[in-house]
């Protein structure tokens, strides 16, 4: 018998972006405001993807980050560097 199970139709799929990726993007291109459009322009996410910022890596510059979701560690790291976090609905 083949196995099958429950598939949640209400699941929200996010594309993960880590802090080290944001730091690399900001330092290479001198960007201070990062949002999903900037990430899509640099090929890190798709145009219609939902973006979630995760806390892997270290952030050294103050950035204004806009995304659909943030982990607690990522939010704390961005605010600790003097940046701001905005959640997009």
N, CA, C and O atoms as a CHARMM CRD file, in Angstrom:
* protein
*
  356
    1    1 UNK  N      0.83500  -1.17800   0.00000 PROA 1      0.00000
    2    1 UNK  CA     0.00000   0.00000   0.00000 PROA 1      0.00000
    3    1 UNK  C      0.88300   1.24700   0.00000 PROA 1      0.00000
    4    1 UNK  O      1.80800   1.34500   0.80600 PROA 1      0.00000
    5    2 UNK  N      0.61600   2.18200  -0.87500 PROA 2      0.00000
    6    2 UNK  CA     1.38300   3.42400  -0.86500 PROA 2      0.00000
    7    2 UNK  C      1.00500   4.27600   0.33900 PROA 2      0.00000
    8    2 UNK  O     -0.12600   4.23900   0.82300 PROA 2      0.00000
    9    3 UNK  N      1.97300   5.03400   0.80200 PROA 3      0.00000
   10    3 UNK  CA     1.72500   5.91900   1.93900 PROA 3      0.00000
   11    3 UNK  C      1.26400   7.27600   1.43400 PROA 3      0.00000
   12    3 UNK  O      1.77400   7.79900   0.44300 PROA 3      0.00000
   13    4 UNK  N      0.31900   7.81500   2.11600 PROA 4      0.00000
   14    4 UNK  CA    -0.13200   9.16600   1.82700 PROA 4      0.00000
   15    4 UNK  C     -0.57500   9.77600   3.13300 PROA 4      0.00000
   16    4 UNK  O     -0.84300   9.07600   4.11000 PROA 4      0.00000
   17    5 UNK  N     -0.64900  11.09900   3.13500 PROA 5      0.00000
   18    5 UNK  CA    -0.98100  11.74900   4.39400 PROA 5      0.00000
   19    5 UNK  C     -1.63000  13.08500   4.17700 PROA 5      0.00000
   20    5 UNK  O     -2.12200  13.40700   3.09600 PROA 5      0.00000
   21    6 UNK  N     -1.61400  13.83400   5.21900 PROA 6      0.00000
   22    6 UNK  CA    -2.26800  15.13000   5.24000 PROA 6      0.00000
   23    6 UNK  C     -1.38100  16.17900   4.58200 PROA 6      0.00000
   24    6 UNK  O     -0.19100  16.26300   4.88600 PROA 6      0.00000
   25    7 UNK  N     -1.94100  16.96900   3.69600 PROA 7      0.00000
   26    7 UNK  CA    -1.23400  18.10600   3.10800 PROA 7      0.00000
   27    7 UNK  C     -2.03700  19.36100   3.45700 PROA 7      0.00000
   28    7 UNK  O     -3.18100  19.52000   3.03000 PROA 7      0.00000
   29    8 UNK  N     -1.42800  20.23600   4.22900 PROA 8      0.00000
   30    8 UNK  CA    -2.09500  21.44300   4.69700 PROA 8      0.00000
   31    8 UNK  C     -2.24900  22.43400   3.54600 PROA 8      0.00000
   32    8 UNK  O     -1.25400  22.92200   3.00900 PROA 8      0.00000
   33    9 UNK  N     -3.47600  22.72900   3.17200 PROA 9      0.00000
   34    9 UNK  CA    -3.72000  23.64700   2.06300 PROA 9      0.00000
   35    9 UNK  C     -3.54500  25.10300   2.47300 PROA 9      0.00000
   36    9 UNK  O     -3.49600  25.98200   1.61300 PROA 9      0.00000
   37   10 UNK  N     -3.45000  25.37100   3.76900 PROA 10     0.00000
   38   10 UNK  CA    -3.29200  26.73500   4.27500 PROA 10     0.00000
   39   10 UNK  C     -1.84700  27.08700   4.60400 PROA 10     0.00000
   40   10 UNK  O     -1.58200  28.16600   5.13300 PROA 10     0.00000
   41   11 UNK  N     -0.90900  26.19200   4.29800 PROA 11     0.00000
   42   11 UNK  CA     0.49900  26.42500   4.60700 PROA 11     0.00000
   43   11 UNK  C      1.02900  27.60000   3.78300 PROA 11     0.00000
   44   11 UNK  O      0.72600  27.73200   2.59700 PROA 11     0.00000
   45   12 UNK  N      1.81900  28.44000   4.43000 PROA 12     0.00000
   46   12 UNK  CA     2.43100  29.58700   3.75700 PROA 12     0.00000
   47   12 UNK  C      3.90000  29.25100   3.52600 PROA 12     0.00000
   48   12 UNK  O      4.63000  28.96300   4.47500 PROA 12     0.00000
   49   13 UNK  N      4.33600  29.28700   2.27000 PROA 13     0.00000
   50   13 UNK  CA     5.72100  28.98900   1.91000 PROA 13     0.00000
   51   13 UNK  C      6.51600  30.29100   1.81600 PROA 13     0.00000
   52   13 UNK  O      6.16500  31.18700   1.04900 PROA 13     0.00000
   53   14 UNK  N      7.58400  30.38500   2.59900 PROA 14     0.00000
   54   14 UNK  CA     8.46000  31.54500   2.57600 PROA 14     0.00000
   55   14 UNK  C      9.79100  31.18000   1.92800 PROA 14     0.00000
   56   14 UNK  O     10.23500  30.03500   2.01100 PROA 14     0.00000
   57   15 UNK  N     10.41800  32.14800   1.29100 PROA 15     0.00000
   58   15 UNK  CA    11.78300  31.99600   0.80700 PROA 15     0.00000
   59   15 UNK  C     12.68700  32.60500   1.86800 PROA 15     0.00000
   60   15 UNK  O     12.53500  33.77300   2.22700 PROA 15     0.00000
   61   16 UNK  N     13.62800  31.81100   2.36800 PROA 16     0.00000
   62   16 UNK  CA    14.48500  32.24300   3.46800 PROA 16     0.00000
   63   16 UNK  C     15.68000  33.03800   2.95900 PROA 16     0.00000
   64   16 UNK  O     16.32600  32.66400   1.98000 PROA 16     0.00000
   65   17 UNK  N     15.96000  34.14500   3.64800 PROA 17     0.00000
   66   17 UNK  CA    17.14400  34.95700   3.39400 PROA 17     0.00000
   67   17 UNK  C     17.80100  35.18900   4.74700 PROA 17     0.00000
   68   17 UNK  O     17.14200  35.62500   5.69200 PROA 17     0.00000
   69   18 UNK  N     19.09800  34.90000   4.84700 PROA 18     0.00000
   70   18 UNK  CA    19.80100  35.02800   6.11600 PROA 18     0.00000
   71   18 UNK  C     20.49600  36.37300   6.24800 PROA 18     0.00000
   72   18 UNK  O     20.66600  37.09600   5.26600 PROA 18     0.00000
   73   19 UNK  N     20.89500  36.70200   7.47400 PROA 19     0.00000
   74   19 UNK  CA    21.54700  37.97700   7.75100 PROA 19     0.00000
   75   19 UNK  C     22.86400  38.12300   7.00600 PROA 19     0.00000
   76   19 UNK  O     23.19900  39.22000   6.55900 PROA 19     0.00000
   77   20 UNK  N     23.62600  37.02600   6.86100 PROA 20     0.00000
   78   20 UNK  CA    24.89700  37.12200   6.14700 PROA 20     0.00000
   79   20 UNK  C     24.68800  37.48800   4.67800 PROA 20     0.00000
   80   20 UNK  O     25.52300  38.17300   4.08800 PROA 20     0.00000
   81   21 UNK  N     23.59300  37.04300   4.08900 PROA 21     0.00000
   82   21 UNK  CA    23.26700  37.41000   2.71000 PROA 21     0.00000
   83   21 UNK  C     22.91300  38.89000   2.61100 PROA 21     0.00000
   84   21 UNK  O     23.31700  39.56500   1.66400 PROA 21     0.00000
   85   22 UNK  N     22.16100  39.39400   3.58400 PROA 22     0.00000
   86   22 UNK  CA    21.81500  40.81900   3.60400 PROA 22     0.00000
   87   22 UNK  C     23.05300  41.68900   3.77500 PROA 22     0.00000
   88   22 UNK  O     23.18000  42.72900   3.12800 PROA 22     0.00000
   89   23 UNK  N     23.97100  41.26200   4.64800 PROA 23     0.00000
   90   23 UNK  CA    25.20600  42.01700   4.88000 PROA 23     0.00000
   91   23 UNK  C     26.06500  42.05000   3.61900 PROA 23     0.00000
   92   23 UNK  O     26.63500  43.08600   3.28000 PROA 23     0.00000
   93   24 UNK  N     26.15600  40.93000   2.93600 PROA 24     0.00000
   94   24 UNK  CA    26.94100  40.86400   1.69600 PROA 24     0.00000
   95   24 UNK  C     26.33000  41.77300   0.62600 PROA 24     0.00000
   96   24 UNK  O     27.04800  42.49800  -0.06300 PROA 24     0.00000
   97   25 UNK  N     25.01400  41.73000   0.49500 PROA 25     0.00000
   98   25 UNK  CA    24.31500  42.57400  -0.47700 PROA 25     0.00000
   99   25 UNK  C     24.50900  44.05500  -0.15900 PROA 25     0.00000
  100   25 UNK  O     24.75300  44.85700  -1.06000 PROA 25     0.00000
  101   26 UNK  N     24.40200  44.41800   1.11100 PROA 26     0.00000
  102   26 UNK  CA    24.53600  45.81700   1.52200 PROA 26     0.00000
  103   26 UNK  C     25.96400  46.32300   1.32100 PROA 26     0.00000
  104   26 UNK  O     26.15700  47.46300   0.89900 PROA 26     0.00000
  105   27 UNK  N     26.95500  45.50100   1.61200 PROA 27     0.00000
  106   27 UNK  CA    28.34100  45.95800   1.49300 PROA 27     0.00000
  107   27 UNK  C     28.80400  46.02000   0.03900 PROA 27     0.00000
  108   27 UNK  O     29.57400  46.91100  -0.31900 PROA 27     0.00000
  109   28 UNK  N     28.35500  45.10200  -0.79700 PROA 28     0.00000
  110   28 UNK  CA    28.79100  45.09800  -2.19700 PROA 28     0.00000
  111   28 UNK  C     28.12000  46.18800  -3.02600 PROA 28     0.00000
  112   28 UNK  O     28.74700  46.76100  -3.91700 PROA 28     0.00000
  113   29 UNK  N     26.84900  46.48000  -2.74200 PROA 29     0.00000
  114   29 UNK  CA    26.09500  47.41400  -3.57100 PROA 29     0.00000
  115   29 UNK  C     25.73300  48.71100  -2.85300 PROA 29     0.00000
  116   29 UNK  O     24.97900  49.51800  -3.39700 PROA 29     0.00000
  117   30 UNK  N     26.25600  48.93200  -1.63800 PROA 30     0.00000
  118   30 UNK  CA    25.99700  50.13100  -0.84100 PROA 30     0.00000
  119   30 UNK  C     24.49600  50.41400  -0.73300 PROA 30     0.00000
  120   30 UNK  O     24.03200  51.51400  -1.03100 PROA 30     0.00000
  121   31 UNK  N     23.75800  49.40400  -0.30300 PROA 31     0.00000
  122   31 UNK  CA    22.30900  49.51000  -0.14600 PROA 31     0.00000
  123   31 UNK  C     21.98400  49.65800   1.33900 PROA 31     0.00000
  124   31 UNK  O     22.52300  48.92100   2.16500 PROA 31     0.00000
  125   32 UNK  N     21.12000  50.59300   1.68200 PROA 32     0.00000
  126   32 UNK  CA    20.70300  50.79600   3.07200 PROA 32     0.00000
  127   32 UNK  C     19.27300  50.33100   3.30700 PROA 32     0.00000
  128   32 UNK  O     18.90300  50.04500   4.44500 PROA 32     0.00000
  129   33 UNK  N     18.45600  50.24800   2.25000 PROA 33     0.00000
  130   33 UNK  CA    17.07600  49.78600   2.37300 PROA 33     0.00000
  131   33 UNK  C     16.91800  48.49900   1.57500 PROA 33     0.00000
  132   33 UNK  O     17.15800  48.47000   0.36800 PROA 33     0.00000
  133   34 UNK  N     16.51500  47.44500   2.25900 PROA 34     0.00000
  134   34 UNK  CA    16.34400  46.15500   1.59800 PROA 34     0.00000
  135   34 UNK  C     14.89300  45.74000   1.72200 PROA 34     0.00000
  136   34 UNK  O     14.33300  45.71300   2.81800 PROA 34     0.00000
  137   35 UNK  N     14.28300  45.41300   0.57800 PROA 35     0.00000
  138   35 UNK  CA    12.91600  44.91300   0.54200 PROA 35     0.00000
  139   35 UNK  C     12.85500  43.79500  -0.50000 PROA 35     0.00000
  140   35 UNK  O     13.84300  43.55800  -1.19400 PROA 35     0.00000
  141   36 UNK  N     11.72200  43.10400  -0.62600 PROA 36     0.00000
  142   36 UNK  CA    11.64300  41.98900  -1.58600 PROA 36     0.00000
  143   36 UNK  C     11.94500  42.39200  -3.02700 PROA 36     0.00000
  144   36 UNK  O     12.45500  41.56900  -3.78700 PROA 36     0.00000
  145   37 UNK  N     11.65100  43.61300  -3.42600 PROA 37     0.00000
  146   37 UNK  CA    11.94600  44.05700  -4.78900 PROA 37     0.00000
  147   37 UNK  C     13.45500  44.13400  -5.02700 PROA 37     0.00000
  148   37 UNK  O     13.92900  43.77000  -6.10300 PROA 37     0.00000
  149   38 UNK  N     14.21000  44.60500  -4.03300 PROA 38     0.00000
  150   38 UNK  CA    15.66900  44.66600  -4.14500 PROA 38     0.00000
  151   38 UNK  C     16.24900  43.25500  -4.20700 PROA 38     0.00000
  152   38 UNK  O     17.14600  42.98400  -5.00600 PROA 38     0.00000
  153   39 UNK  N     15.73900  42.35900  -3.36600 PROA 39     0.00000
  154   39 UNK  CA    16.20900  40.97800  -3.36900 PROA 39     0.00000
  155   39 UNK  C     15.90900  40.29400  -4.70200 PROA 39     0.00000
  156   39 UNK  O     16.73000  39.52600  -5.20400 PROA 39     0.00000
  157   40 UNK  N     14.74600  40.57000  -5.27200 PROA 40     0.00000
  158   40 UNK  CA    14.38100  39.98800  -6.56200 PROA 40     0.00000
  159   40 UNK  C     15.25300  40.55900  -7.68100 PROA 40     0.00000
  160   40 UNK  O     15.62000  39.83900  -8.60900 PROA 40     0.00000
  161   41 UNK  N     15.58300  41.84000  -7.59800 PROA 41     0.00000
  162   41 UNK  CA    16.42000  42.46900  -8.61700 PROA 41     0.00000
  163   41 UNK  C     17.82900  41.87600  -8.64000 PROA 41     0.00000
  164   41 UNK  O     18.47200  41.85200  -9.69000 PROA 41     0.00000
  165   42 UNK  N     18.31100  41.39900  -7.49400 PROA 42     0.00000
  166   42 UNK  CA    19.64200  40.79800  -7.40800 PROA 42     0.00000
  167   42 UNK  C     19.59900  39.27300  -7.52800 PROA 42     0.00000
  168   42 UNK  O     20.62600  38.61400  -7.36500 PROA 42     0.00000
  169   43 UNK  N     18.42700  38.70800  -7.81000 PROA 43     0.00000
  170   43 UNK  CA    18.31000  37.28600  -8.07100 PROA 43     0.00000
  171   43 UNK  C     18.29600  36.38400  -6.85700 PROA 43     0.00000
  172   43 UNK  O     18.53500  35.18300  -6.98500 PROA 43     0.00000
  173   44 UNK  N     18.02200  36.93100  -5.67700 PROA 44     0.00000
  174   44 UNK  CA    18.01000  36.11600  -4.46000 PROA 44     0.00000
  175   44 UNK  C     16.65300  35.46100  -4.20900 PROA 44     0.00000
  176   44 UNK  O     16.59100  34.39200  -3.60100 PROA 44     0.00000
  177   45 UNK  N     15.59000  36.07300  -4.65600 PROA 45     0.00000
  178   45 UNK  CA    14.23400  35.52200  -4.51900 PROA 45     0.00000
  179   45 UNK  C     13.47800  35.80300  -5.81800 PROA 45     0.00000
  180   45 UNK  O     13.92800  36.58400  -6.65600 PROA 45     0.00000
  181   46 UNK  N     12.33400  35.16100  -5.96800 PROA 46     0.00000
  182   46 UNK  CA    11.47700  35.43500  -7.10900 PROA 46     0.00000
  183   46 UNK  C     10.64000  36.68300  -6.86700 PROA 46     0.00000
  184   46 UNK  O     10.53800  37.16400  -5.73900 PROA 46     0.00000
  185   47 UNK  N     10.04200  37.20300  -7.93400 PROA 47     0.00000
  186   47 UNK  CA     9.25000  38.43200  -7.80900 PROA 47     0.00000
  187   47 UNK  C      8.05700  38.27300  -6.87600 PROA 47     0.00000
  188   47 UNK  O      7.73100  39.19200  -6.12400 PROA 47     0.00000
  189   48 UNK  N      7.41300  37.13000  -6.91600 PROA 48     0.00000
  190   48 UNK  CA     6.18500  36.93000  -6.13800 PROA 48     0.00000
  191   48 UNK  C      6.40600  36.12200  -4.86400 PROA 48     0.00000
  192   48 UNK  O      5.44000  35.75100  -4.19700 PROA 48     0.00000
  193   49 UNK  N      7.66400  35.84300  -4.51500 PROA 49     0.00000
  194   49 UNK  CA     7.96200  35.05200  -3.32000 PROA 49     0.00000
  195   49 UNK  C      7.70500  35.85400  -2.05400 PROA 49     0.00000
  196   49 UNK  O      7.87900  37.07200  -2.02200 PROA 49     0.00000
  197   50 UNK  N      7.28800  35.14400  -1.01300 PROA 50     0.00000
  198   50 UNK  CA     7.19500  35.72900   0.31900 PROA 50     0.00000
  199   50 UNK  C      8.55700  35.53400   0.98200 PROA 50     0.00000
  200   50 UNK  O      9.11400  34.43700   0.93100 PROA 50     0.00000
  201   51 UNK  N      9.09400  36.56900   1.59400 PROA 51     0.00000
  202   51 UNK  CA    10.45100  36.55600   2.13000 PROA 51     0.00000
  203   51 UNK  C     10.41100  36.49900   3.64900 PROA 51     0.00000
  204   51 UNK  O      9.67300  37.23900   4.29900 PROA 51     0.00000
  205   52 UNK  N     11.23300  35.59100   4.20700 PROA 52     0.00000
  206   52 UNK  CA    11.41400  35.51800   5.65200 PROA 52     0.00000
  207   52 UNK  C     12.89900  35.67900   5.94300 PROA 52     0.00000
  208   52 UNK  O     13.72600  34.96800   5.37200 PROA 52     0.00000
  209   53 UNK  N     13.24000  36.61100   6.82900 PROA 53     0.00000
  210   53 UNK  CA    14.62600  36.86100   7.19400 PROA 53     0.00000
  211   53 UNK  C     14.95600  35.99800   8.40600 PROA 53     0.00000
  212   53 UNK  O     14.26500  36.03500   9.42300 PROA 53     0.00000
  213   54 UNK  N     16.03300  35.21800   8.27200 PROA 54     0.00000
  214   54 UNK  CA    16.47400  34.32600   9.33700 PROA 54     0.00000
  215   54 UNK  C     17.78000  34.83200   9.94100 PROA 54     0.00000
  216   54 UNK  O     18.46100  35.66300   9.34000 PROA 54     0.00000
  217   55 UNK  N     18.12900  34.34000  11.11500 PROA 55     0.00000
  218   55 UNK  CA    19.22000  34.90400  11.90200 PROA 55     0.00000
  219   55 UNK  C     20.59500  34.31400  11.72400 PROA 55     0.00000
  220   55 UNK  O     21.45100  34.55900  12.57300 PROA 55     0.00000
  221   56 UNK  N     20.87500  33.54600  10.67200 PROA 56     0.00000
  222   56 UNK  CA    22.21800  33.00300  10.49200 PROA 56     0.00000
  223   56 UNK  C     23.15400  34.10100   9.99400 PROA 56     0.00000
  224   56 UNK  O     22.80800  34.86200   9.09000 PROA 56     0.00000
  225   57 UNK  N     24.32400  34.17300  10.58400 PROA 57     0.00000
  226   57 UNK  CA    25.30500  35.16500  10.16100 PROA 57     0.00000
  227   57 UNK  C     25.31900  36.37600  11.06900 PROA 57     0.00000
  228   57 UNK  O     24.64100  36.42100  12.09500 PROA 57     0.00000
  229   58 UNK  N     26.11300  37.35900  10.66400 PROA 58     0.00000
  230   58 UNK  CA    26.28400  38.55800  11.47300 PROA 58     0.00000
  231   58 UNK  C     26.01600  39.78800  10.62300 PROA 58     0.00000
  232   58 UNK  O     26.39800  39.84600   9.45500 PROA 58     0.00000
  233   59 UNK  N     25.37000  40.74900  11.20900 PROA 59     0.00000
  234   59 UNK  CA    25.04800  41.99700  10.52700 PROA 59     0.00000
  235   59 UNK  C     25.89200  43.10400  11.14600 PROA 59     0.00000
  236   59 UNK  O     25.91400  43.25800  12.36700 PROA 59     0.00000
  237   60 UNK  N     26.59400  43.88400  10.30300 PROA 60     0.00000
  238   60 UNK  CA    27.48500  44.91600  10.81000 PROA 60     0.00000
  239   60 UNK  C     26.99800  46.32800  10.51000 PROA 60     0.00000
  240   60 UNK  O     27.40600  47.27800  11.17900 PROA 60     0.00000
  241   61 UNK  N     26.13200  46.47700   9.51500 PROA 61     0.00000
  242   61 UNK  CA    25.67600  47.81500   9.14200 PROA 61     0.00000
  243   61 UNK  C     24.20500  48.00000   9.49500 PROA 61     0.00000
  244   61 UNK  O     23.44400  47.03500   9.56900 PROA 61     0.00000
  245   62 UNK  N     23.81900  49.24300   9.70900 PROA 62     0.00000
  246   62 UNK  CA    22.43200  49.56200  10.03900 PROA 62     0.00000
  247   62 UNK  C     21.61600  49.55600   8.75000 PROA 62     0.00000
  248   62 UNK  O     21.87100  50.35200   7.84600 PROA 62     0.00000
  249   63 UNK  N     20.64500  48.66900   8.66700 PROA 63     0.00000
  250   63 UNK  CA    19.82500  48.52000   7.47500 PROA 63     0.00000
  251   63 UNK  C     18.36000  48.71800   7.81200 PROA 63     0.00000
  252   63 UNK  O     17.92500  48.46000   8.93500 PROA 63     0.00000
  253   64 UNK  N     17.61100  49.17700   6.83300 PROA 64     0.00000
  254   64 UNK  CA    16.15700  49.23900   6.93800 PROA 64     0.00000
  255   64 UNK  C     15.62400  48.05600   6.12700 PROA 64     0.00000
  256   64 UNK  O     15.65900  48.07100   4.89600 PROA 64     0.00000
  257   65 UNK  N     15.13500  47.04300   6.82300 PROA 65     0.00000
  258   65 UNK  CA    14.74700  45.79200   6.18000 PROA 65     0.00000
  259   65 UNK  C     13.22700  45.65400   6.19500 PROA 65     0.00000
  260   65 UNK  O     12.58700  45.81200   7.23400 PROA 65     0.00000
  261   66 UNK  N     12.65600  45.35500   5.01300 PROA 66     0.00000
  262   66 UNK  CA    11.22700  45.08900   4.88800 PROA 66     0.00000
  263   66 UNK  C     11.07400  43.68200   4.34800 PROA 66     0.00000
  264   66 UNK  O     11.65800  43.33600   3.32100 PROA 66     0.00000
  265   67 UNK  N     10.28000  42.86300   5.04700 PROA 67     0.00000
  266   67 UNK  CA    10.04600  41.48300   4.61400 PROA 67     0.00000
  267   67 UNK  C      8.68400  41.04100   5.13500 PROA 67     0.00000
  268   67 UNK  O      8.04200  41.74100   5.91700 PROA 67     0.00000
  269   68 UNK  N      8.26200  39.87200   4.68700 PROA 68     0.00000
  270   68 UNK  CA     6.96300  39.34900   5.08800 PROA 68     0.00000
  271   68 UNK  C      6.99400  38.71000   6.47400 PROA 68     0.00000
  272   68 UNK  O      5.97100  38.66000   7.15800 PROA 68     0.00000
  273   69 UNK  N      8.16900  38.21800   6.89200 PROA 69     0.00000
  274   69 UNK  CA     8.29200  37.60900   8.21800 PROA 69     0.00000
  275   69 UNK  C      9.75000  37.68300   8.67500 PROA 69     0.00000
  276   69 UNK  O     10.66500  37.76300   7.85500 PROA 69     0.00000
  277   70 UNK  N      9.95100  37.65400   9.99000 PROA 70     0.00000
  278   70 UNK  CA    11.28300  37.69600  10.58700 PROA 70     0.00000
  279   70 UNK  C     11.35000  36.67100  11.70900 PROA 70     0.00000
  280   70 UNK  O     10.36400  36.44500  12.40900 PROA 70     0.00000
  281   71 UNK  N     12.52000  36.04800  11.87900 PROA 71     0.00000
  282   71 UNK  CA    12.72700  35.24200  13.07600 PROA 71     0.00000
  283   71 UNK  C     13.07800  36.20600  14.21000 PROA 71     0.00000
  284   71 UNK  O     13.48200  37.34300  13.96300 PROA 71     0.00000
  285   72 UNK  N     12.92400  35.75200  15.43600 PROA 72     0.00000
  286   72 UNK  CA    13.20400  36.60800  16.59100 PROA 72     0.00000
  287   72 UNK  C     14.67600  37.01700  16.62300 PROA 72     0.00000
  288   72 UNK  O     14.99800  38.16400  16.93400 PROA 72     0.00000
  289   73 UNK  N     15.56600  36.07800  16.30300 PROA 73     0.00000
  290   73 UNK  CA    17.00100  36.35500  16.32000 PROA 73     0.00000
  291   73 UNK  C     17.36400  37.39200  15.25700 PROA 73     0.00000
  292   73 UNK  O     18.17400  38.28300  15.51000 PROA 73     0.00000
  293   74 UNK  N     16.77000  37.27900  14.07800 PROA 74     0.00000
  294   74 UNK  CA    17.05300  38.23200  12.99800 PROA 74     0.00000
  295   74 UNK  C     16.55000  39.62100  13.35700 PROA 74     0.00000
  296   74 UNK  O     17.24400  40.61300  13.13100 PROA 74     0.00000
  297   75 UNK  N     15.35500  39.69500  13.91100 PROA 75     0.00000
  298   75 UNK  CA    14.79400  40.98700  14.30600 PROA 75     0.00000
  299   75 UNK  C     15.67100  41.65800  15.35700 PROA 75     0.00000
  300   75 UNK  O     15.93400  42.85800  15.27300 PROA 75     0.00000
  301   76 UNK  N     16.12300  40.89200  16.34000 PROA 76     0.00000
  302   76 UNK  CA    16.97700  41.44100  17.39300 PROA 76     0.00000
  303   76 UNK  C     18.32600  41.89300  16.83500 PROA 76     0.00000
  304   76 UNK  O     18.85500  42.91600  17.26900 PROA 76     0.00000
  305   77 UNK  N     18.88800  41.15300  15.88800 PROA 77     0.00000
  306   77 UNK  CA    20.19300  41.49300  15.31400 PROA 77     0.00000
  307   77 UNK  C     20.12000  42.77400  14.48600 PROA 77     0.00000
  308   77 UNK  O     21.02800  43.60300  14.55800 PROA 77     0.00000
  309   78 UNK  N     19.06800  42.94700  13.71000 PROA 78     0.00000
  310   78 UNK  CA    18.92000  44.15100  12.88900 PROA 78     0.00000
  311   78 UNK  C     18.73700  45.37100  13.78900 PROA 78     0.00000
  312   78 UNK  O     19.34100  46.41600  13.54700 PROA 78     0.00000
  313   79 UNK  N     17.91900  45.24700  14.80900 PROA 79     0.00000
  314   79 UNK  CA    17.67500  46.37300  15.71400 PROA 79     0.00000
  315   79 UNK  C     18.89500  46.68200  16.57500 PROA 79     0.00000
  316   79 UNK  O     19.09900  47.83400  16.95800 PROA 79     0.00000
  317   80 UNK  N     19.71800  45.66300  16.88900 PROA 80     0.00000
  318   80 UNK  CA    20.92400  45.87700  17.68500 PROA 80     0.00000
  319   80 UNK  C     21.96400  46.69000  16.91200 PROA 80     0.00000
  320   80 UNK  O     22.76500  47.40100  17.52000 PROA 80     0.00000
  321   81 UNK  N     21.96200  46.59500  15.60300 PROA 81     0.00000
  322   81 UNK  CA    22.90300  47.34800  14.76200 PROA 81     0.00000
  323   81 UNK  C     22.40400  48.75400  14.46200 PROA 81     0.00000
  324   81 UNK  O     23.09100  49.51500  13.78000 PROA 81     0.00000
  325   82 UNK  N     21.24300  49.10900  14.94800 PROA 82     0.00000
  326   82 UNK  CA    20.69900  50.43600  14.70300 PROA 82     0.00000
  327   82 UNK  C     19.77100  50.50000  13.49800 PROA 82     0.00000
  328   82 UNK  O     19.38200  51.58800  13.07600 PROA 82     0.00000
  329   83 UNK  N     19.41900  49.36500  12.94700 PROA 83     0.00000
  330   83 UNK  CA    18.51900  49.31300  11.80500 PROA 83     0.00000
  331   83 UNK  C     17.08000  49.22400  12.22700 PROA 83     0.00000
  332   83 UNK  O     16.76500  49.22900  13.41700 PROA 83     0.00000
  333   84 UNK  N     16.19700  49.14100  11.23600 PROA 84     0.00000
  334   84 UNK  CA    14.77600  49.01500  11.53700 PROA 84     0.00000
  335   84 UNK  C     14.18500  47.83900  10.77500 PROA 84     0.00000
  336   84 UNK  O     14.66500  47.45500   9.70900 PROA 84     0.00000
  337   85 UNK  N     13.12800  47.27800  11.35500 PROA 85     0.00000
  338   85 UNK  CA    12.45900  46.10800  10.79600 PROA 85     0.00000
  339   85 UNK  C     11.01300  46.48200  10.51400 PROA 85     0.00000
  340   85 UNK  O     10.33200  47.02900  11.38200 PROA 85     0.00000
  341   86 UNK  N     10.53300  46.18700   9.29300 PROA 86     0.00000
  342   86 UNK  CA     9.15000  46.43500   8.92500 PROA 86     0.00000
  343   86 UNK  C      8.56700  45.16400   8.33700 PROA 86     0.00000
  344   86 UNK  O      9.12000  44.58500   7.40200 PROA 86     0.00000
  345   87 UNK  N      7.43900  44.73500   8.90000 PROA 87     0.00000
  346   87 UNK  CA     6.76900  43.54400   8.39900 PROA 87     0.00000
  347   87 UNK  C      5.74100  43.95900   7.35700 PROA 87     0.00000
  348   87 UNK  O      4.90000  44.82200   7.61100 PROA 87     0.00000
  349   88 UNK  N      5.81200  43.34000   6.18500 PROA 88     0.00000
  350   88 UNK  CA     4.88900  43.60600   5.09100 PROA 88     0.00000
  351   88 UNK  C      3.70600  42.66700   5.22200 PROA 88     0.00000
  352   88 UNK  O      3.88500  41.47800   5.48500 PROA 88     0.00000
  353   89 UNK  N      2.51200  43.18000   5.04400 PROA 89     0.00000
  354   89 UNK  CA     1.31400  42.33300   5.15000 PROA 89     0.00000
  355   89 UNK  C      1.11000  41.51100   3.90600 PROA 89     0.00000
  356   89 UNK  O      0.15100  40.74400   3.82300 PROA 89     0.00000
